[in-house]
Amino acid sequence: MDDSPGAPQDEPPRDRLPHDDAWFSALFDAHSRALYSYFVRRLPDGGRTSDAEDLAAEVLATAWRRRDDVPDGAELPWMYRTAGYVLANHRRKMRALPVAVVPDEPDDVDPATFAAADDAVRQVLSQLSPRDRRILLLVAWDGLSGDDLAQVLGVSRGGADAALSRARARLRDAWDAHEQAVDA
């Protein structure tokens, strides 16, 4: 570090864009819908719109507060990782639903064939570890690339590829076991 008189002190790296109001506005425009969708798909029964909006807003507020930690070019993976923590905190705060309030019929209004297929997929996914489910859903639902998945998981690209491969293999095995049980 240059301690000579007149040398800039605590100056951000020159190759980094300023994380100012314009940066945040662009971040919001580019990724707020993806964050909202992330929560809608993961909240129980699709969640309430207001819950998904509130949780997405919490992630965006965190991005603003910690804007200097958000890596340029990897904003969405950083926010997905943050969203995972926000969702975990939200789930911990949820209270158990009293049995008297549980509806007699599911809220699912899909045609019977889709409902049966959805149920089978949910059953098979529930047999996987939370990490495998998270990896598969980040790739399938959220469309993350290998590099983005690596950022979210906090591992190297090779580690992310290996984790995805293992999760897919375990999903295949679980699906095969499910199919055999249905055929039996």
N, C-alpha and C positions, 0 to 999 in steps of 0.2 A: 504494500500500500504506500502511496506517495504522500508523505507528511509535509512536503515542502509548502511554503506560504503560497496561497492562491490555488492550491490543488483542490479539486472538488472533493467534498466529503459526503459520504452516504448517498451517492448518486446511483440511481438504478442503472443496471446494465444498459448500454446503448442499443442493443439488439432487441430489447423488450419493449412492447407497446405499452403506453400509459394505460393503467386501469382506472379510467376516469368515468364521468357520467356517460360520455358517448360510448365507451367500451361496454358499460353495463347495459345501456339501451340496446346495443347490437346483440349482446349476449341474451338479453331477455327476448328480443324478437326472434332470434335463431333457435332458442332452446326451451322456452316456457311451455310450448305445446307438448314437446317430447316428455318433459318432466310431469306435466299433468297426466298424460297417457300412462306413464310409468306407474303413477299412484293408482289410477283408475283400475288398471289391470291387477294390481296387487292388494288392494283393499278388499275386505270380505264383501262378497256379493256385489263387487264393482264399486263399493263405497258410495258415500254421498258425494255429489258434485262439490259441495262446500268443503268436505274433508280433503279431497284430492287437490282442490285449489289452495287450501290452507297449507297443506304439506309441500306443494310445489313452491308456494310463496316463502315458506321457511327455508327451503334449499336456496332459493334466489337471494334471500336476505343473508344467508350464510356466505354465499358467493360474494356479495357486496362487502360484508364485514371482513372477509378473509381474501379480498381481491388480489392481494399481493402473493397469495399462495396458489392461485388458480393458474395453471400452466397454459401459456399461449399455445394454441393449436390442439389442446386436449381439454378444452373446457367442458364438453359434454361428458366425457368419461369421469372427470373430476366431480361433476355434479351428480352423476349416477352413483358414484361411490358415497357421496354425501347423502344422497336420497336413501341409500340402503340403511344408513345410520338413523336418519330421520324416521323412516318407516319402522325400524326396530323399536325406537323410543315410543312411537305412536302405539304400536301393538302392546307394549308393556303397560301403557296407560289405560288400555281398553278394559272395560269391566265385563265380567261374564253376563250373558243374557239370561234372565230368569226363564225357566221352562214355560211358564204361563204366557210369555210374550212370543215364543217361537211360533211362526205360522205353521198351519197344518200342511200346506202345500208349498213347494219351493217357488221362489220368485222367478225361476227360469221359465221364460215364455218361448224358448226355441222349439221348433218342431221335434217330435219324438225321436226321429233318427239323429238329429243333431244333439239332442239332450243325451241320448245313449252314448254317442261317440265322445261328447264332452266329459261325461261321467267316467268313461273308460280311461280317457287321457288323464283326468284328475286322479283316478285311483293309481294309475301307473306312476305318475309324477310324485304322488304322496309316498311311494315306496323308496324314492331316492333320498339321499341326504340333502339337507337344506343348501349346502354348497353346490351340489350337482344341479339341483333345481334352479338355483340363482344363475348359474353359468348358462344353462340351457335357455332360460327365459330371457336373459340379457341378449343373447345372440338371436333367438327366434322372435321374440316380441319386440325388442328394442333395436334390433338390427345392428348391434355393435360389431365392429370389425375385430380382427385379432389384436391389433395394437390397442384399440380402445378397451377391449376386454382385459388386456394385460394391465392397463392403467387402473381400471376399476378394481381389479383383484389385488393390485399392488405387487405384481410379479412380472417377470420378463415375458417377452412375446412367446418364447419357446415354452415357458411354464404355462402360459395361458392356452396355447395350442394343445399341450399335453393334457391340461385339465379339461378342456372341451372334448378332446378325444375320449378320455376316460368317462366323462359324464355321458357322452353319446353311447358308448359301449354299455354302460350300466343301464341306460334307458332302453337300449335294444334288448338286453337280457330281461329286464323287468317286463317289457312289452311281450316278449316271447312267452314268458311264464304266465302272464295274464291271458294270452291267447290260448295257451294249453289248458288253463283252468276253465276257460269259457267253453272250450271244445269238449271237455271231459264230462 
